[in-house]
Amino acid sequence: MFLAYTGLRWGEATALRIKHVDTVRRRVRIEENAVEVGSQVIVGTPKTHEKRQVRYPAFLAPTIEHLVATRPRDALVFGDGDHFIRRAKSTTGWFNSAVMQLVRETRERIDAATSAGERPPEPFPRITPHDLRHTAASLAISAGANVKAVQRMLGHASAAMTLDTYADLFDDDLDNVADALDRAAESAGVSEVLLQD
């Protein structure tokens, strides 16, 4: 949930420490990145070497507040607090097992709906932890975030990089901008001026 609603990279999320969390402002400071190299976890700077802050939604606050209240300042936020959570193996790891459980449950609901003559739900997609980063971008854009906000959230080096990656998700923004301009022009009486010419 945290990855899907903040857009953090796996290594950024697993390197978060209690001292990086501001529960009052619901923000986390991204200062470290934990990367697996062979069998070791190496902690360094974030991918772009830029520290940033990311706000998390209110519905995640109770869980984060509980973790902050029950762990020492230097403890990791996720996992047991002492050890970095390892990236799951793509086909046999814990994340894939959770995804496959959702795939099975959705397939059962599809079968039940089809048998009952009802409209079946969409199948659950096969996803990776990195796909949750794309989910966060999609959710932010659909909630009305502009490209600079999404850039900062994801820690991209530039807004151009964000647009190159997610340009198709901003297509609706073009319609929204045109509609907003139309409403502004209408309230200012611009169309009446055009009709007079």
C-alpha positions in Angstrom: 0.0 0.0 0.0 2.8 2.4 0.9 4.5 1.9 -2.5 1.3 2.2 -4.4 0.4 5.5 -2.8 3.7 7.2 -2.5 5.7 6.1 -5.6 8.8 5.3 -3.6 11.3 2.9 -5.2 11.7 -0.4 -3.4 15.2 0.5 -2.0 13.9 3.9 -0.8 11.0 2.4 1.1 13.1 -0.4 2.6 15.7 2.1 3.7 13.3 4.4 5.5 14.0 4.8 9.2 11.7 6.0 11.9 13.8 9.3 12.1 12.8 10.0 8.5 9.0 10.1 9.3 7.1 13.2 10.2 3.8 11.9 11.4 2.3 15.4 12.0 2.9 16.5 8.3 2.5 12.9 7.0 5.8 13.1 5.2 8.8 10.8 4.8 12.3 12.1 4.0 14.0 10.1 1.3 17.6 10.2 2.3 18.8 6.6 1.7 18.4 3.8 -0.7 19.0 0.1 0.1 20.2 -1.9 -2.9 21.0 -5.6 -3.0 24.3 -6.4 -4.6 24.8 -10.1 -4.6 24.0 -11.3 -1.2 24.6 -8.0 0.5 22.4 -4.9 1.0 24.3 -1.7 0.3 22.9 1.6 1.6 23.6 4.7 -0.3 22.0 7.9 -1.6 18.7 7.9 -3.5 18.9 7.1 -7.3 19.2 10.8 -8.3 21.4 11.6 -5.3 18.8 14.1 -4.3 17.0 14.0 -1.0 13.3 14.7 -1.1 10.1 14.5 0.9 7.1 12.6 0.0 3.7 12.9 1.6 1.6 9.8 2.3 -2.2 9.7 2.4 -4.2 10.0 5.7 -5.5 6.4 5.5 -1.9 5.1 5.9 -1.3 7.4 8.9 -2.5 5.0 11.7 -0.2 2.2 10.5 2.8 4.6 10.2 2.1 6.2 13.5 2.0 2.8 15.2 5.3 1.9 13.7 6.9 5.2 14.7 5.5 4.9 18.3 6.8 1.4 18.8 10.3 1.5 17.4 13.5 3.3 18.2 14.5 6.3 16.1 17.2 4.5 14.0 15.0 1.4 13.4 13.7 0.7 9.9 10.1 1.5 9.3 9.2 -1.7 7.4 9.9 -5.3 8.3 11.2 -6.2 11.7 12.9 -2.8 12.2 16.4 -4.3 12.2 16.9 -6.0 8.8 16.2 -4.7 5.4 13.4 -6.4 3.6 14.9 -8.2 0.7 13.5 -7.8 -2.8 11.2 -10.7 -3.5 12.2 -13.3 -6.1 10.2 -12.7 -9.2 8.5 -16.1 -9.4 8.8 -17.7 -6.0 9.0 -14.8 -3.5 6.5 -13.4 -1.0 5.3 -10.6 -3.3 4.6 -13.0 -6.2 2.8 -15.3 -3.8 0.5 -12.4 -2.7 -0.1 -11.4 -6.3 -0.9 -15.0 -7.3 -3.4 -15.3 -4.4 -5.2 -12.2 -5.7 -5.1 -13.6 -9.2 -6.8 -16.9 -7.9 -9.3 -15.0 -5.8 -10.3 -12.7 -8.8 -10.5 -15.7 -11.1 -13.0 -17.3 -8.6 -15.1 -14.1 -8.5 -15.0 -14.0 -12.4 -16.2 -17.6 -12.5 -18.9 -17.0 -9.9 -20.1 -13.9 -11.7 -20.1 -15.6 -15.1 -22.1 -18.5 -13.7 -24.6 -16.1 -12.2 -25.0 -14.2 -15.5 -23.5 -11.1 -13.9 -20.8 -8.8 -15.3 -17.5 -10.3 -14.1 -14.7 -8.2 -12.5 -11.5 -7.4 -14.4 -8.8 -10.1 -13.9 -6.1 -9.1 -11.4 -2.9 -8.3 -13.3 0.5 -9.8 -12.7 2.5 -7.0 -11.1 5.9 -6.4 -9.5 6.9 -4.1 -6.7 8.2 -1.6 -9.3 4.7 -1.6 -11.0 3.4 -0.1 -7.8 5.5 3.0 -8.5 3.6 3.3 -11.8 0.3 2.8 -9.9 1.2 5.7 -7.6 2.0 8.0 -10.6 -1.4 7.0 -12.2 -3.3 7.6 -9.0 -1.6 11.0 -8.5 -2.3 12.1 -12.1 -5.9 11.0 -12.0 -6.3 12.9 -8.7 -5.2 16.0 -10.5 -1.5 16.3 -9.6 0.5 18.3 -12.1 3.7 17.1 -13.7 6.0 18.9 -11.3 4.2 17.4 -8.3 4.5 13.9 -9.8 8.2 14.6 -10.6 8.9 15.5 -7.0 7.0 12.6 -5.6 8.8 10.0 -7.8 12.2 11.7 -7.5 12.7 12.1 -11.2 15.6 14.3 -12.2 13.4 16.4 -14.4 9.8 17.0 -15.4 10.7 16.0 -18.9 11.6 12.5 -17.6 8.2 12.3 -15.9 6.4 13.4 -19.1 8.4 11.0 -21.2 7.4 8.1 -18.9 3.8 9.1 -18.2 2.8 11.4 -21.0 -0.2 9.2 -22.0 -1.6 9.6 -18.5 -1.6 13.3 -18.8 -3.7 13.2 -22.0 -6.9 13.8 -20.0 -5.3 16.9 -18.5 -5.4 18.4 -22.0 -9.1 18.0 -22.1 -9.4 19.4 -18.5 -7.3 22.4 -19.4 -9.4 23.1 -22.5 -12.6 22.7 -20.5 -11.3 25.1 -17.8 -10.2 27.6 -20.4 -13.7 27.4 -21.9 -15.4 28.0 -18.5 -13.1 31.0 -17.8 -13.7 32.5 -21.3 -17.4 32.0 -20.9 -17.5 33.7 -17.5 -15.4 36.6 -18.9 -17.8 37.0 -21.9 -15.1 36.2 -24.5 -17.5 34.2 -26.7 -19.9 37.3 -26.9 -17.0 39.4 -28.1 -16.2 36.8 -30.8 -19.8 36.8 -31.9 -19.8 40.5 -32.3 -16.7 40.4 -34.7 
